């Protein structure tokens, strides 16, 4: 089955590429600074890679160029927008199910860790 490598639970695979990131987001820099008086909440986001970074970049550049230089109803513009969508949202049912499964598993681990820290 295609994508078996993506299904691996290997922690190093899940975080590969982060060693190339630069910069940090602090509490002061993030959107939460806009809501200083708001009730504290825990936000959870799941990031996953469906295609290679190069393909994501290509799709984003293509869509940007189509947006800037093609008429609004040009078929190429719609195709470029669909390519960006496909780069971030997997079409395969197994990939979507795995993403949800992985996210629920990580959320349960976070909840357990928080429970342990409160004891």
Rosetta constraint file for C-alpha pairs under 8 A:
AtomPair CA 3 CA 7 HARMONIC 6.65 0.50
AtomPair CA 4 CA 8 HARMONIC 6.77 0.50
AtomPair CA 7 CA 98 HARMONIC 7.44 0.50
AtomPair CA 8 CA 13 HARMONIC 7.70 0.50
AtomPair CA 9 CA 13 HARMONIC 7.78 0.50
AtomPair CA 9 CA 14 HARMONIC 7.74 0.50
AtomPair CA 10 CA 14 HARMONIC 6.75 0.50
AtomPair CA 11 CA 15 HARMONIC 6.63 0.50
AtomPair CA 12 CA 16 HARMONIC 5.88 0.50
AtomPair CA 17 CA 21 HARMONIC 7.37 0.50
AtomPair CA 25 CA 29 HARMONIC 5.82 0.50
AtomPair CA 25 CA 30 HARMONIC 6.24 0.50
AtomPair CA 26 CA 30 HARMONIC 6.17 0.50
AtomPair CA 27 CA 32 HARMONIC 6.78 0.50
AtomPair CA 27 CA 33 HARMONIC 6.73 0.50
AtomPair CA 28 CA 32 HARMONIC 7.71 0.50
AtomPair CA 28 CA 33 HARMONIC 5.71 0.50
AtomPair CA 29 CA 33 HARMONIC 6.92 0.50
AtomPair CA 31 CA 35 HARMONIC 7.49 0.50
AtomPair CA 32 CA 36 HARMONIC 6.77 0.50
AtomPair CA 44 CA 107 HARMONIC 7.88 0.50
AtomPair CA 46 CA 103 HARMONIC 6.29 0.50
AtomPair CA 48 CA 99 HARMONIC 7.63 0.50
AtomPair CA 49 CA 88 HARMONIC 7.48 0.50
AtomPair CA 50 CA 87 HARMONIC 6.31 0.50
AtomPair CA 50 CA 88 HARMONIC 6.42 0.50
AtomPair CA 50 CA 89 HARMONIC 7.30 0.50
AtomPair CA 50 CA 90 HARMONIC 6.26 0.50
AtomPair CA 51 CA 55 HARMONIC 6.41 0.50
AtomPair CA 51 CA 56 HARMONIC 6.74 0.50
AtomPair CA 51 CA 87 HARMONIC 6.00 0.50
AtomPair CA 51 CA 88 HARMONIC 7.94 0.50
AtomPair CA 52 CA 56 HARMONIC 6.41 0.50
AtomPair CA 53 CA 57 HARMONIC 6.15 0.50
AtomPair CA 54 CA 58 HARMONIC 6.13 0.50
AtomPair CA 55 CA 59 HARMONIC 6.11 0.50
AtomPair CA 55 CA 87 HARMONIC 7.54 0.50
AtomPair CA 56 CA 60 HARMONIC 6.18 0.50
AtomPair CA 56 CA 84 HARMONIC 7.09 0.50
AtomPair CA 56 CA 87 HARMONIC 5.73 0.50
AtomPair CA 57 CA 61 HARMONIC 6.13 0.50
AtomPair CA 58 CA 62 HARMONIC 6.01 0.50
AtomPair CA 59 CA 63 HARMONIC 6.07 0.50
AtomPair CA 59 CA 80 HARMONIC 6.81 0.50
AtomPair CA 59 CA 83 HARMONIC 5.76 0.50
AtomPair CA 59 CA 84 HARMONIC 5.22 0.50
AtomPair CA 59 CA 87 HARMONIC 7.34 0.50
AtomPair CA 60 CA 64 HARMONIC 6.09 0.50
AtomPair CA 60 CA 84 HARMONIC 6.01 0.50
AtomPair CA 61 CA 65 HARMONIC 6.16 0.50
AtomPair CA 62 CA 66 HARMONIC 6.14 0.50
AtomPair CA 62 CA 80 HARMONIC 6.07 0.50
AtomPair CA 63 CA 67 HARMONIC 6.05 0.50
AtomPair CA 63 CA 77 HARMONIC 6.88 0.50
AtomPair CA 63 CA 80 HARMONIC 4.69 0.50
AtomPair CA 63 CA 81 HARMONIC 5.56 0.50
AtomPair CA 63 CA 83 HARMONIC 7.85 0.50
AtomPair CA 63 CA 84 HARMONIC 7.02 0.50
AtomPair CA 64 CA 68 HARMONIC 6.18 0.50
AtomPair CA 65 CA 69 HARMONIC 5.91 0.50
AtomPair CA 65 CA 70 HARMONIC 7.81 0.50
AtomPair CA 66 CA 70 HARMONIC 5.20 0.50
AtomPair CA 66 CA 76 HARMONIC 7.09 0.50
AtomPair CA 66 CA 77 HARMONIC 5.09 0.50
AtomPair CA 66 CA 80 HARMONIC 6.83 0.50
AtomPair CA 67 CA 71 HARMONIC 7.87 0.50
AtomPair CA 67 CA 72 HARMONIC 7.45 0.50
AtomPair CA 67 CA 77 HARMONIC 6.49 0.50
AtomPair CA 70 CA 74 HARMONIC 6.39 0.50
AtomPair CA 70 CA 76 HARMONIC 7.97 0.50
AtomPair CA 70 CA 77 HARMONIC 6.65 0.50
AtomPair CA 71 CA 77 HARMONIC 7.84 0.50
AtomPair CA 72 CA 77 HARMONIC 7.17 0.50
AtomPair CA 73 CA 77 HARMONIC 7.12 0.50
AtomPair CA 73 CA 78 HARMONIC 7.55 0.50
AtomPair CA 74 CA 78 HARMONIC 6.86 0.50
AtomPair CA 75 CA 79 HARMONIC 6.26 0.50
AtomPair CA 76 CA 80 HARMONIC 6.10 0.50
AtomPair CA 77 CA 81 HARMONIC 6.29 0.50
AtomPair CA 78 CA 82 HARMONIC 6.18 0.50
AtomPair CA 79 CA 83 HARMONIC 6.25 0.50
AtomPair CA 80 CA 84 HARMONIC 6.59 0.50
AtomPair CA 81 CA 85 HARMONIC 6.42 0.50
AtomPair CA 82 CA 86 HARMONIC 6.08 0.50
AtomPair CA 83 CA 87 HARMONIC 6.20 0.50
AtomPair CA 84 CA 88 HARMONIC 6.72 0.50
AtomPair CA 85 CA 89 HARMONIC 5.89 0.50
AtomPair CA 86 CA 90 HARMONIC 6.14 0.50
AtomPair CA 86 CA 91 HARMONIC 7.15 0.50
AtomPair CA 90 CA 95 HARMONIC 6.25 0.50
AtomPair CA 90 CA 96 HARMONIC 6.27 0.50
AtomPair CA 91 CA 95 HARMONIC 7.46 0.50
AtomPair CA 91 CA 96 HARMONIC 7.34 0.50
AtomPair CA 92 CA 96 HARMONIC 6.46 0.50
AtomPair CA 93 CA 97 HARMONIC 6.14 0.50
AtomPair CA 94 CA 98 HARMONIC 5.99 0.50
AtomPair CA 95 CA 99 HARMONIC 6.09 0.50
AtomPair CA 96 CA 100 HARMONIC 6.32 0.50
AtomPair CA 97 CA 101 HARMONIC 6.09 0.50
AtomPair CA 98 CA 102 HARMONIC 5.95 0.50
AtomPair CA 99 CA 103 HARMONIC 6.08 0.50
AtomPair CA 100 CA 104 HARMONIC 6.10 0.50
AtomPair CA 101 CA 105 HARMONIC 6.14 0.50
AtomPair CA 102 CA 106 HARMONIC 6.19 0.50
AtomPair CA 103 CA 107 HARMONIC 6.07 0.50
AtomPair CA 104 CA 108 HARMONIC 6.10 0.50
AtomPair CA 105 CA 109 HARMONIC 6.31 0.50
AtomPair CA 106 CA 110 HARMONIC 6.24 0.50
AtomPair CA 107 CA 111 HARMONIC 6.16 0.50
AtomPair CA 108 CA 112 HARMONIC 6.13 0.50
AtomPair CA 109 CA 113 HARMONIC 6.14 0.50
AtomPair CA 110 CA 114 HARMONIC 6.15 0.50
AtomPair CA 111 CA 115 HARMONIC 6.12 0.50
AtomPair CA 112 CA 116 HARMONIC 6.16 0.50
AtomPair CA 113 CA 117 HARMONIC 6.22 0.50
AtomPair CA 114 CA 118 HARMONIC 6.35 0.50
AtomPair CA 115 CA 119 HARMONIC 6.75 0.50
